[in-house]
């Protein structure tokens, strides 16, 4: 009878824990998802570390052999290093050491109040990151705003880059054809509109998840607004810089991208004589994540060339 009582007590504790966990997941599903990704990456051998850049903590992931040639991948506006989780393993399995920094203001890095979050200042932060890890020369890739950032680095510090990879990149002097306020949605309807811009055939987002996404959007909106405020002036556009780049450049684009349309990828390709353009049919702006199986072999072939 005593052992039966202990069993009932144990079951009661487990039930209570399940209720608490379920309630926490219901209230903060995005946090659970992010922590799941973090745990999954760490359990698969990906290292989570931080360095100090210009007095601020910058978090990053590292994977692949420590003595392999180095690839650094830079995420986009509102993104985080985890966004590369599907593409980075292709480099690591090919023998490359891959570094995935969270830009200042994003992911697990600090959000300094006195930082501009402009493309040039984020580019300077990436150079500071390379210096902190003593990475003299790397293969560098950037996605969306990250592509804009790495274009600046390629122009200002060409000696630091062996090869450049641009994924659905921003940077050209072109006014967006969509409402940029959608990057900080405040309603479920605006979130649906943003998802429709980011990907073809977006899945339906359950209400409790949408509520948490909107909560985080409100919390981080000031960073996005500050970044967009500088980008939309056009003063940091790269149109005039691109023809001067001399390193090999791979341009990868989702054929159905509505944020940075394929026409922009084609224009970058025309501006850079030695560039290679790879269009991924059926994919949108999130191609490096959602279409990694199609992209992975192409980028590995490029860096190995």
LOLOVO-34595 format. One record per residue (C-alpha): residue in three letters; chain; x, y, z. Coordinates in steps of 0.25 Angstrom, whole numbers, plus 5000, padded with zeros to 4 digits. Example, Ala and Ser with C-alpha at 12.3 -4.5 7.8 and 13.67 -1.06 7.14 Angstrom:
2
   residu   chaine     c1     c2     c3
      ALA        A   5049   4982   5031
      SER        A   5055   4996   5029
This chain:
305
   residu   chaine     c1     c2     c3
      UNK        A   5000   5000   5000
      UNK        A   5012   5009   5003
      UNK        A   5018   5007   4990
      UNK        A   5004   5010   4983
      UNK        A   5004   5023   4990
      UNK        A   5018   5027   4985
      UNK        A   5013   5023   4971
      UNK        A   5001   5032   4973
      UNK        A   5010   5043   4978
      UNK        A   5020   5042   4967
      UNK        A   5008   5042   4956
      UNK        A   5003   5054   4963
      UNK        A   5016   5062   4962
      UNK        A   5018   5058   4948
      UNK        A   5004   5063   4945
      UNK        A   5006   5076   4952
      UNK        A   5019   5078   4944
      UNK        A   5012   5074   4931
      UNK        A   5002   5085   4934
      UNK        A   5012   5095   4937
      UNK        A   5020   5092   4925
      UNK        A   5008   5092   4916
      UNK        A   5003   5106   4922
      UNK        A   5017   5111   4920
      UNK        A   5018   5106   4905
      UNK        A   5004   5112   4903
      UNK        A   5008   5126   4908
      UNK        A   5022   5126   4902
      UNK        A   5023   5116   4890
      UNK        A   5033   5124   4882
      UNK        A   5043   5124   4894
      UNK        A   5041   5108   4895
      UNK        A   5043   5107   4880
      UNK        A   5056   5115   4881
      UNK        A   5061   5108   4893
      UNK        A   5058   5095   4886
      UNK        A   5066   5099   4874
      UNK        A   5077   5103   4884
      UNK        A   5077   5090   4891
      UNK        A   5077   5082   4878
      UNK        A   5089   5090   4872
      UNK        A   5097   5088   4885
      UNK        A   5093   5073   4885
      UNK        A   5098   5071   4871
      UNK        A   5112   5077   4874
      UNK        A   5109   5091   4871
      UNK        A   5117   5100   4880
      UNK        A   5110   5113   4886
      UNK        A   5120   5124   4890
      UNK        A   5121   5139   4892
      UNK        A   5132   5149   4890
      UNK        A   5132   5164   4893
      UNK        A   5132   5173   4881
      UNK        A   5133   5188   4883
      UNK        A   5129   5186   4898
      UNK        A   5117   5178   4895
      UNK        A   5114   5163   4896
      UNK        A   5112   5156   4883
      UNK        A   5107   5142   4883
      UNK        A   5111   5132   4872
      UNK        A   5110   5117   4868
      UNK        A   5122   5109   4863
      UNK        A   5122   5096   4856
      UNK        A   5131   5087   4847
      UNK        A   5145   5083   4849
      UNK        A   5153   5094   4856
      UNK        A   5165   5093   4846
      UNK        A   5156   5094   4834
      UNK        A   5155   5106   4825
      UNK        A   5146   5117   4831
      UNK        A   5132   5121   4826
      UNK        A   5124   5132   4833
      UNK        A   5109   5134   4831
      UNK        A   5102   5147   4834
      UNK        A   5087   5147   4837
      UNK        A   5076   5157   4832
      UNK        A   5067   5168   4838
      UNK        A   5060   5162   4850
      UNK        A   5067   5149   4849
      UNK        A   5077   5141   4857
      UNK        A   5088   5131   4856
      UNK        A   5079   5120   4857
      UNK        A   5073   5123   4843
      UNK        A   5085   5116   4837
      UNK        A   5082   5103   4844
      UNK        A   5078   5096   4832
      UNK        A   5089   5101   4822
      UNK        A   5101   5102   4831
      UNK        A   5103   5086   4833
      UNK        A   5106   5085   4818
      UNK        A   5118   5093   4820
      UNK        A   5122   5086   4833
      UNK        A   5120   5072   4827
      UNK        A   5129   5077   4815
      UNK        A   5141   5080   4825
      UNK        A   5138   5095   4827
      UNK        A   5138   5102   4841
      UNK        A   5125   5110   4841
      UNK        A   5123   5122   4850
      UNK        A   5109   5128   4851
      UNK        A   5108   5141   4859
      UNK        A   5096   5148   4865
      UNK        A   5098   5162   4860
      UNK        A   5097   5173   4871
      UNK        A   5082   5175   4874
      UNK        A   5078   5161   4870
      UNK        A   5077   5146   4875
      UNK        A   5085   5144   4888
      UNK        A   5094   5156   4886
      UNK        A   5093   5169   4894
      UNK        A   5083   5181   4889
      UNK        A   5092   5193   4892
      UNK        A   5083   5205   4893
      UNK        A   5094   5214   4887
      UNK        A   5096   5206   4875
      UNK        A   5091   5211   4861
      UNK        A   5088   5197   4855
      UNK        A   5091   5203   4842
      UNK        A   5098   5194   4831
      UNK        A   5111   5200   4832
      UNK        A   5112   5199   4847
      UNK        A   5107   5185   4847
      UNK        A   5118   5182   4836
      UNK        A   5128   5188   4846
      UNK        A   5123   5179   4857
      UNK        A   5125   5167   4847
      UNK        A   5139   5171   4845
      UNK        A   5141   5173   4860
      UNK        A   5135   5158   4861
      UNK        A   5146   5153   4851
      UNK        A   5157   5161   4859
      UNK        A   5152   5155   4872
      UNK        A   5153   5141   4867
      UNK        A   5166   5144   4859
      UNK        A   5160   5140   4846
      UNK        A   5169   5147   4836
      UNK        A   5162   5143   4823
      UNK        A   5148   5135   4821
      UNK        A   5138   5131   4812
      UNK        A   5127   5141   4815
      UNK        A   5112   5139   4813
      UNK        A   5100   5148   4816
      UNK        A   5085   5147   4815
      UNK        A   5075   5159   4812
      UNK        A   5080   5170   4821
      UNK        A   5092   5161   4824
      UNK        A   5095   5161   4809
      UNK        A   5095   5176   4809
      UNK        A   5105   5176   4821
      UNK        A   5115   5166   4815
      UNK        A   5115   5175   4802
      UNK        A   5120   5186   4810
      UNK        A   5130   5177   4816
      UNK        A   5135   5172   4803
      UNK        A   5136   5187   4798
      UNK        A   5143   5192   4810
      UNK        A   5152   5180   4814
      UNK        A   5153   5172   4801
      UNK        A   5166   5165   4807
      UNK        A   5158   5158   4818
      UNK        A   5149   5151   4808
      UNK        A   5153   5139   4799
      UNK        A   5139   5137   4793
      UNK        A   5126   5144   4795
      UNK        A   5112   5138   4796
      UNK        A   5099   5146   4795
      UNK        A   5086   5140   4798
      UNK        A   5073   5148   4794
      UNK        A   5081   5160   4798
      UNK        A   5077   5174   4800
      UNK        A   5086   5186   4797
      UNK        A   5082   5192   4784
      UNK        A   5076   5206   4783
      UNK        A   5062   5201   4781
      UNK        A   5050   5205   4789
      UNK        A   5042   5193   4794
      UNK        A   5029   5191   4787
      UNK        A   5023   5186   4800
      UNK        A   5019   5192   4813
      UNK        A   5032   5192   4822
      UNK        A   5024   5194   4834
      UNK        A   5020   5179   4833
      UNK        A   5034   5176   4838
      UNK        A   5028   5179   4852
      UNK        A   5014   5174   4851
      UNK        A   5004   5178   4862
      UNK        A   4992   5170   4858
      UNK        A   4990   5155   4853
      UNK        A   4985   5161   4840
      UNK        A   4999   5168   4838
      UNK        A   5006   5155   4842
      UNK        A   4999   5148   4831
      UNK        A   5003   5158   4821
      UNK        A   5017   5157   4825
      UNK        A   5017   5142   4824
      UNK        A   5011   5143   4810
      UNK        A   5023   5152   4806
      UNK        A   5033   5143   4813
      UNK        A   5029   5130   4807
      UNK        A   5020   5124   4796
      UNK        A   5008   5116   4802
      UNK        A   5011   5120   4817
      UNK        A   5005   5111   4827
      UNK        A   4994   5115   4837
      UNK        A   4999   5121   4850
      UNK        A   4991   5116   4862
      UNK        A   4986   5128   4870
      UNK        A   4994   5126   4883
      UNK        A   5007   5125   4874
      UNK        A   5003   5138   4867
      UNK        A   5000   5145   4880
      UNK        A   5014   5142   4885
      UNK        A   5021   5146   4871
      UNK        A   5014   5159   4872
      UNK        A   5018   5161   4887
      UNK        A   5033   5159   4883
      UNK        A   5031   5168   4871
      UNK        A   5026   5179   4880
      UNK        A   5038   5176   4889
      UNK        A   5049   5177   4878
      UNK        A   5042   5187   4869
      UNK        A   5051   5199   4873
      UNK        A   5063   5191   4867
      UNK        A   5056   5188   4854
      UNK        A   5051   5203   4853
      UNK        A   5065   5208   4856
      UNK        A   5071   5199   4845
      UNK        A   5060   5201   4835
      UNK        A   5061   5216   4837
      UNK        A   5076   5216   4833
      UNK        A   5074   5206   4821
      UNK        A   5062   5213   4815
      UNK        A   5070   5226   4813
      UNK        A   5078   5219   4802
      UNK        A   5091   5226   4806
      UNK        A   5097   5212   4809
      UNK        A   5093   5205   4796
      UNK        A   5103   5197   4789
      UNK        A   5100   5199   4774
      UNK        A   5113   5207   4772
      UNK        A   5121   5198   4780
      UNK        A   5118   5185   4774
      UNK        A   5125   5186   4760
      UNK        A   5138   5188   4768
      UNK        A   5138   5175   4775
      UNK        A   5148   5165   4770
      UNK        A   5146   5152   4778
      UNK        A   5138   5141   4773
      UNK        A   5123   5143   4777
      UNK        A   5111   5134   4777
      UNK        A   5097   5139   4777
      UNK        A   5086   5130   4782
      UNK        A   5072   5134   4780
      UNK        A   5058   5129   4783
      UNK        A   5050   5130   4770
      UNK        A   5038   5134   4777
      UNK        A   5044   5144   4786
      UNK        A   5035   5156   4789
      UNK        A   5043   5163   4799
      UNK        A   5055   5165   4790
      UNK        A   5050   5161   4776
      UNK        A   5058   5152   4767
      UNK        A   5060   5165   4758
      UNK        A   5070   5170   4769
      UNK        A   5078   5157   4768
      UNK        A   5079   5159   4753
      UNK        A   5083   5173   4755
      UNK        A   5094   5169   4765
      UNK        A   5099   5158   4755
      UNK        A   5100   5169   4744
      UNK        A   5108   5178   4752
      UNK        A   5118   5168   4757
      UNK        A   5125   5162   4744
      UNK        A   5130   5150   4751
      UNK        A   5118   5146   4759
      UNK        A   5110   5133   4758
      UNK        A   5094   5134   4759
      UNK        A   5087   5121   4764
      UNK        A   5071   5123   4764
      UNK        A   5064   5113   4773
      UNK        A   5050   5110   4767
      UNK        A   5038   5110   4777
      UNK        A   5045   5117   4788
      UNK        A   5043   5130   4794
      UNK        A   5051   5140   4803
      UNK        A   5054   5129   4813
      UNK        A   5061   5120   4803
      UNK        A   5074   5118   4811
      UNK        A   5065   5111   4822
      UNK        A   5053   5105   4815
      UNK        A   5061   5101   4802
      UNK        A   5074   5097   4808
      UNK        A   5074   5083   4802
      UNK        A   5074   5090   4788
      UNK        A   5084   5101   4792
      UNK        A   5094   5093   4800
      UNK        A   5101   5085   4789
      UNK        A   5103   5098   4781
      UNK        A   5109   5106   4792
      UNK        A   5119   5095   4796
      UNK        A   5123   5093   4781
      UNK        A   5125   5108   4780
      UNK        A   5134   5110   4793
      UNK        A   5142   5097   4789
      UNK        A   5145   5102   4775
